[in-house]
C-alpha cells in the first residue's frame, strides 16, 4: 500500500502562484508514475500533470507553460508549481500514484490517491 498526503492548497488571486506538495509513504518502491489530477463539481477528474520514474513529464494543454511538476526523490515528495493561476483552475487537486509507467493505464485514474486539497482562484 501507498499513502499520499497533499498540502499547499488555498485561496489565491488570479495571476498568483501556489505550490502543492504530495508526500508519499509505504510501498513506494512499487510506484512508477505520479500525477496531479483536479476535479470540480459535476465533472470528471482530470489529469493535470504527470511524471514517471524515468523523469518523463506530461501536462494537459490548459496548464502547459504555467504548471510544473517535479519530484524530490530523497523526500518521496512530488510538487506541482502553479503560476499565472486563473479562476478556471479552481478545483480540488488530488495526488495520485501508479504502479504502471504507461500513461494509458492512468489517464482516468491511478492506483493510489490522496484525499485532495482545495485550490480556489478568485479576486
N, CA, C and O of each residue as an XYZ file, in Angstrom:
492
protein
N       0.830     -1.195      0.000
C       0.000      0.000      0.000
C       0.866      1.246      0.000
O       1.989      1.255      0.504
N       0.312      2.283     -0.575
C       0.990      3.580     -0.646
C       0.055      4.631     -0.073
O      -1.131      4.666     -0.401
N       0.592      5.482      0.781
C      -0.189      6.579      1.346
C       0.319      7.887      0.747
O       1.522      8.106      0.602
N      -0.632      8.741      0.407
C      -0.312     10.033     -0.201
C      -0.988     11.139      0.600
O      -2.172     11.043      0.925
N      -0.245     12.177      0.913
C      -0.794     13.299      1.655
C      -0.457     14.587      0.913
O       0.711     14.925      0.723
N      -1.508     15.303      0.494
C      -1.315     16.562     -0.210
C      -1.327     17.726      0.769
O      -1.902     17.649      1.855
N      -0.681     18.797      0.355
C      -0.728     20.048      1.110
C      -0.443     21.191      0.150
O       0.048     20.987     -0.960
N      -0.762     22.405      0.605
C      -0.411     23.590     -0.169
C      -1.559     24.293     -0.857
O      -1.358     25.342     -1.469
N      -2.757     23.744     -0.774
C      -3.884     24.418     -1.395
C      -4.270     25.672     -0.638
O      -3.751     25.943      0.445
N      -5.189     26.439     -1.219
C      -5.653     27.649     -0.561
C      -6.300     28.601     -1.529
O      -6.624     28.244     -2.662
N      -6.484     29.823     -1.063
C      -7.105     30.885     -1.859
C      -6.009     31.774     -2.429
O      -5.111     32.215     -1.713
N      -6.097     32.027     -3.720
C      -5.111     32.887     -4.373
C      -5.819     33.756     -5.407
O      -6.826     33.352     -5.989
N      -5.287     34.936     -5.625
C      -5.880     35.820     -6.623
C      -5.470     35.401     -8.038
O      -4.429     34.770     -8.222
N      -6.276     35.746     -9.022
C      -5.880     35.459    -10.410
C      -4.508     36.052    -10.716
O      -4.201     37.182    -10.337
N      -3.694     35.263    -11.410
C      -2.329     35.665    -11.701
C      -1.326     35.246    -10.663
O      -0.119     35.354    -10.881
N      -1.806     34.769     -9.534
C      -0.920     34.365     -8.453
C      -0.372     32.958     -8.631
O      -0.596     32.299     -9.646
N       0.357     32.518     -7.604
C       1.017     31.213     -7.655
C       0.746     30.417     -6.381
O       0.504     30.978     -5.313
N       0.794     29.113     -6.526
C       0.724     28.186     -5.398
C       1.611     27.000     -5.716
O       1.828     26.665     -6.880
N       2.126     26.364     -4.666
C       2.847     25.125     -4.857
C       2.191     24.043     -4.014
O       2.091     24.159     -2.793
N       1.750     22.995     -4.686
C       1.180     21.844     -4.000
C       2.278     20.808     -3.760
O       3.193     20.645     -4.567
N       2.161     20.124     -2.641
C       3.106     19.058     -2.312
C       2.341     17.765     -2.070
O       1.206     17.774     -1.594
N       2.982     16.665     -2.404
C       2.394     15.347     -2.173
C       3.480     14.443     -1.607
O       4.432     14.084     -2.299
N       3.323     14.082     -0.341
C       4.296     13.224      0.324
C       3.822     11.778      0.263
O       2.697     11.466      0.652
N       4.675     10.917     -0.221
C       4.337      9.505     -0.364
C       5.048      8.673      0.694
O       6.185      8.958      1.069
N       4.360      7.643      1.168
C       4.961      6.715      2.126
C       4.393      5.322      1.876
O       3.410      5.149      1.155
N       5.032      4.346      2.484
C       4.594      2.969      2.288
C       5.431      2.272      1.231
O       6.649      2.446      1.192
N       4.795      1.487      0.376
C       5.492      0.682     -0.630
C       5.823      1.502     -1.870
O       5.392      1.182     -2.978
N       6.590      2.557     -1.665
C       6.856      3.483     -2.769
C       7.764      2.870     -3.822
O       7.825      3.371     -4.945
N       8.468      1.802     -3.488
C       9.323      1.144     -4.471
C       8.502      0.613     -5.642
O       9.034      0.399     -6.731
N       7.211      0.401     -5.419
C       6.340     -0.157     -6.446
C       5.785      0.900     -7.407
O       5.140      0.572     -8.403
N       6.045      2.161     -7.095
C       5.445      3.259     -7.860
C       6.320      3.636     -9.044
O       7.529      3.822     -8.899
N       5.705      3.746    -10.217
C       6.430      4.145    -11.423
C       5.928      5.441    -12.043
O       6.505      5.940    -13.010
N       4.865      5.974    -11.489
C       4.366      7.248    -12.001
C       3.563      7.932    -10.916
O       2.909      7.289    -10.096
N       3.630      9.244    -10.933
C       2.799     10.038    -10.031
C       2.191     11.172    -10.818
O       2.736     11.623    -11.825
N       1.054     11.622    -10.339
C       0.391     12.684    -11.080
C      -0.486     13.537    -10.203
O      -0.807     13.187     -9.067
N      -0.863     14.659    -10.760
C      -1.835     15.552    -10.135
C      -3.080     15.607    -11.006
O      -3.010     15.840    -12.212
N      -4.206     15.390    -10.371
C      -5.499     15.475    -11.021
C      -6.282     16.608    -10.359
O      -5.941     17.058     -9.265
N      -7.316     17.052    -11.027
C      -8.214     18.019    -10.404
C      -9.653     17.692    -10.776
O      -9.935     17.071    -11.801
N     -10.541     18.129     -9.912
C     -11.966     17.845    -10.112
C     -12.792     18.990     -9.599
O     -12.541     19.527     -8.520
N     -13.792     19.364    -10.393
C     -14.781     20.352     -9.976
C     -16.138     19.662     -9.917
O     -16.330     18.624    -10.551
N     -17.083     20.224     -9.164
C     -18.390     19.574     -9.016
C     -19.042     19.277    -10.368
O     -19.091     20.138    -11.247
N     -19.529     18.079    -10.520
C     -20.240     17.690    -11.720
C     -19.352     17.295    -12.885
O     -19.850     16.947    -13.955
N     -18.040     17.346    -12.686
C     -17.126     16.993    -13.775
C     -16.243     15.818    -13.382
O     -16.039     15.537    -12.200
N     -15.729     15.143    -14.393
C     -14.805     14.036    -14.140
C     -13.459     14.566    -13.681
O     -13.059     15.691    -13.981
N     -12.785     13.705    -12.943
C     -11.439     14.047    -12.514
C     -10.534     14.121    -13.747
O     -10.567     13.245    -14.611
N      -9.730     15.177    -13.809
C      -8.889     15.445    -14.985
C      -7.412     15.327    -14.615
O      -6.970     15.869    -13.602
N      -6.667     14.622    -15.440
C      -5.224     14.545    -15.230
C      -4.589     15.867    -15.657
O      -4.716     16.277    -16.811
N      -3.920     16.519    -14.743
C      -3.314     17.821    -14.999
C      -1.844     17.675    -15.387
O      -1.385     18.276    -16.358
N      -1.123     16.880    -14.628
C       0.304     16.715    -14.877
C       0.753     15.373    -14.329
O       0.192     14.875    -13.352
N       1.759     14.794    -14.954
C       2.270     13.512    -14.503
C       3.780     13.456    -14.672
O       4.365     14.173    -15.484
N       4.387     12.588    -13.886
C       5.828     12.348    -14.008
C       6.071     10.869    -13.762
O       5.530     10.282    -12.824
N       6.888     10.279    -14.614
C       7.225      8.873    -14.442
C       8.544      8.740    -13.682
O       9.268      9.718    -13.498
N       8.842      7.526    -13.247
C      10.091      7.283    -12.519
C      11.297      7.669    -13.375
O      12.336      8.080    -12.860
N      11.137      7.527    -14.693
C      12.220      7.901    -15.591
C      12.335      9.399    -15.840
O      13.236      9.845    -16.551
N      11.432     10.172    -15.264
C      11.510     11.627    -15.378
C      10.689     12.234    -16.490
O      10.743     13.445    -16.708
N       9.925     11.417    -17.201
C       9.100     11.948    -18.275
C       7.902     12.668    -17.680
O       7.196     12.128    -16.828
N       7.683     13.885    -18.137
C       6.549     14.667    -17.650
C       5.548     14.904    -18.777
O       5.879     14.866    -19.962
N       4.319     15.148    -18.357
C       3.278     15.435    -19.333
C       2.251     16.349    -18.684
O       2.009     16.271    -17.480
N       1.645     17.220    -19.496
C       0.693     18.193    -18.983
C      -0.524     18.265    -19.888
O      -0.435     18.056    -21.098
N      -1.654     18.564    -19.279
C      -2.836     18.857    -20.076
C      -2.606     20.212    -20.739
O      -1.927     21.070    -20.174
N      -3.160     20.408    -21.921
C      -2.873     21.617    -22.693
C      -3.185     22.897    -21.921
O      -2.477     23.895    -22.055
N      -4.225     22.869    -21.127
C      -4.686     24.092    -20.460
C      -3.703     24.622    -19.421
O      -3.826     25.771    -18.995
N      -2.732     23.814    -19.003
C      -1.786     24.268    -17.979
C      -0.352     24.352    -18.488
O       0.544     24.771    -17.756
N      -0.133     23.959    -19.733
C       1.229     23.996    -20.277
C       1.782     25.410    -20.234
O       1.108     26.367    -20.615
N       3.000     25.527    -19.772
C       3.640     26.826    -19.648
C       3.327     27.538    -18.351
O       3.943     28.559    -18.045
N       2.375     27.018    -17.575
C       2.001     27.653    -16.295
C       2.290     26.747    -15.104
O       2.676     27.223    -14.036
N       2.106     25.450    -15.284
C       2.297     24.496    -14.188
C       3.553     23.669    -14.446
O       3.901     23.377    -15.590
N       4.222     23.300    -13.359
C       5.396     22.442    -13.464
C       5.328     21.363    -12.391
O       5.163     21.655    -11.206
N       5.459     20.115    -12.823
C       5.513     19.003    -11.880
C       6.975     18.637    -11.664
O       7.759     18.590    -12.611
N       7.331     18.380    -10.421
C       8.699     17.995    -10.111
C       8.680     17.038     -8.926
O       7.660     16.871     -8.258
N       9.816     16.420     -8.683
C       9.876     15.449     -7.598
C      11.186     15.576     -6.845
O      12.222     15.926     -7.410
N      11.116     15.286     -5.569
C      12.296     15.202     -4.724
C      12.332     13.776     -4.203
O      11.645     13.435     -3.240
N      13.139     12.952     -4.849
C      13.141     11.533     -4.506
C      13.652     11.287     -3.091
O      13.236     10.331     -2.435
N      14.538     12.132     -2.629
C      15.065     11.960     -1.274
C      13.965     12.161     -0.231
O      14.009     11.577      0.852
N      12.988     12.985     -0.568
C      11.894     13.260      0.371
C      10.627     12.517     -0.011
O       9.603     12.660      0.657
N      10.680     11.719     -1.084
C       9.488     10.994     -1.561
C       8.311     11.953     -1.736
O       7.186     11.671     -1.323
N       8.598     13.064     -2.344
C       7.599     14.110     -2.487
C       7.532     14.582     -3.934
O       8.555     14.734     -4.601
N       6.315     14.809     -4.404
C       6.079     15.378     -5.728
C       5.414     16.729     -5.542
O       4.557     16.904     -4.675
N       5.817     17.672     -6.362
C       5.297     19.029     -6.271
C       4.563     19.413     -7.552
O       4.826     18.871     -8.626
N       3.652     20.347     -7.415
C       3.028     20.981     -8.565
C       3.123     22.490     -8.348
O       2.405     23.059     -7.526
N       4.006     23.113     -9.088
C       4.124     24.566     -9.047
C       3.138     25.149    -10.032
O       3.185     24.849    -11.225
N       2.247     25.980     -9.532
C       1.191     26.560    -10.358
C       1.375     28.067    -10.407
O       1.272     28.746     -9.385
N       1.644     28.583    -11.584
C       1.823     30.014    -11.788
C       0.737     30.556    -12.696
O       0.045     29.802    -13.381
N       0.599     31.855    -12.693
C      -0.395     32.521    -13.551
C      -1.762     31.865    -13.425
O      -2.412     31.550    -14.422
N      -2.176     31.668    -12.203
C      -3.424     30.948    -11.955
C      -4.625     31.725    -12.466
O      -4.664     32.955    -12.441
N      -5.605     30.955    -12.933
C      -6.830     31.514    -13.486
C      -8.015     31.006    -12.673
O      -7.915     29.963    -12.027
N      -9.125     31.718    -12.696
C     -10.310     31.225    -11.974
C     -10.713     29.808    -12.393
O     -11.217     29.039    -11.576
N     -10.494     29.470    -13.644
C     -10.872     28.132    -14.099
C      -9.951     27.036    -13.580
O     -10.212     25.854    -13.807
N      -8.891     27.404    -12.895
C      -8.044     26.415    -12.228
C      -8.605     25.999    -10.879
O      -8.096     25.072    -10.248
N      -9.650     26.682    -10.438
C     -10.272     26.345     -9.168
C     -10.794     24.916     -9.192
O     -11.564     24.539    -10.075
N     -10.371     24.130     -8.219
C     -10.745     22.718     -8.172
C     -10.159     22.082     -6.915
O      -9.335     22.679     -6.223
N     -10.598     20.876     -6.643
C      -9.892     20.049     -5.672
C      -8.801     19.302     -6.431
O      -9.071     18.633     -7.428
N      -7.585     19.423     -5.953
C      -6.445     18.784     -6.603
C      -6.064     17.528     -5.826
O      -5.897     17.554     -4.606
N      -5.933     16.439     -6.561
C      -5.603     15.152     -5.970
C      -4.251     14.669     -6.480
O      -3.928     14.799     -7.660
N      -3.494     14.126     -5.590
C      -2.247     13.468     -5.957
C      -2.528     11.983     -6.173
O      -3.261     11.363     -5.403
N      -1.944     11.426     -7.214
C      -2.099     10.014     -7.500
C      -0.758      9.336     -7.706
O       0.228      9.979     -8.066
N      -0.731      8.042     -7.477
C       0.470      7.247     -7.710
C       0.058      5.921     -8.350
O      -0.956      5.325     -7.987
N       0.869      5.477     -9.308
C       0.509      4.266    -10.042
C       1.698      3.333    -10.193
O       2.844      3.779    -10.259
N       1.422      2.049    -10.249
C       2.484      1.065    -10.402
C       2.948      0.945    -11.852
O       4.027      0.413    -12.117
N       2.142      1.435    -12.787
C       2.493      1.346    -14.200
C       3.186      2.614    -14.675
O       2.804      3.714    -14.276
N       4.206      2.473    -15.529
C       4.846      3.663    -16.108
C       4.163      4.146    -17.381
O       4.591      5.131    -17.982
N       3.093      3.449    -17.797
C       2.475      3.750    -19.076
C       1.236      4.603    -18.892
O       0.340      4.261    -18.120
N       1.193      5.721    -19.611
C       0.128      6.703    -19.434
C      -1.250      6.132    -19.721
O      -2.228      6.543    -19.097
N      -1.346      5.185    -20.661
C      -2.646      4.606    -20.981
C      -3.310      3.985    -19.761
O      -4.537      3.907    -19.688
N      -2.509      3.548    -18.813
C      -3.042      2.873    -17.626
C      -3.585      3.843    -16.595
O      -4.343      3.437    -15.714
N      -3.217      5.122    -16.681
C      -3.661      6.026    -15.614
C      -4.205      7.349    -16.104
O      -4.264      8.308    -15.334
N      -4.602      7.432    -17.357
C      -5.235      8.652    -17.837
C      -6.512      8.951    -17.065
O      -6.827     10.113    -16.811
N      -7.239      7.921    -16.696
C      -8.504      8.110    -15.998
C      -8.399      7.882    -14.503
O      -9.386      8.027    -13.782
N      -7.217      7.528    -14.031
C      -7.081      7.325    -12.603
C      -5.883      6.464    -12.273
O      -5.424      5.668    -13.092
N      -5.383      6.634    -11.062
C      -4.202      5.894    -10.624
C      -4.561      4.916     -9.521
O      -5.688      4.904     -9.026
N      -3.589      4.098     -9.143
C      -3.842      3.046     -8.149
C      -4.099      3.613     -6.756
O      -4.914      3.087     -5.998
N      -3.396      4.688     -6.435
C      -3.476      5.237     -5.080
C      -3.795      6.727     -5.159
O      -3.393      7.418     -6.096
N      -4.525      7.201     -4.159
C      -4.970      8.589     -4.157
C      -4.741      9.233     -2.801
O      -4.807      8.576     -1.761
N      -4.473     10.531     -2.832
C      -4.560     11.320     -1.622
C      -5.989     11.789     -1.434
O      -6.868     11.483     -2.240
N      -6.215     12.539     -0.358
C      -7.573     12.998     -0.048
C      -7.934     14.288     -0.761
O      -9.101     14.680     -0.783
N      -6.948     14.950     -1.342
C      -7.212     16.159     -2.097
C      -6.973     17.424     -1.303
O      -7.052     17.439     -0.075
N      -6.679     18.478     -2.032
C      -6.516     19.799     -1.433
C      -7.198     20.814     -2.338
O      -7.061     20.762     -3.560
N      -7.936     21.739     -1.727
C      -8.739     22.692     -2.488
C      -7.897     23.896     -2.904
O      -7.201     24.505     -2.092
N      -7.981     24.215     -4.182
C      -7.370     25.426     -4.729
C      -8.484     26.321     -5.240
O      -9.289     25.915     -6.079
N      -8.522     27.532     -4.730
C      -9.533     28.500     -5.146
C      -8.833     29.717     -5.702
O      -8.024     30.345     -5.020
N      -9.145     30.052     -6.950
C      -8.560     31.218     -7.601
C      -9.671     32.243     -7.773
O     -10.578     32.068     -8.586
N      -9.584     33.300     -7.006
C     -10.653     34.285     -7.007
C     -10.132     35.619     -6.514
O      -9.238     35.689     -5.671
N     -10.720     36.687     -7.067
C     -10.364     38.025     -6.606
C     -11.144     38.376     -5.352
O     -10.982     39.469     -4.810
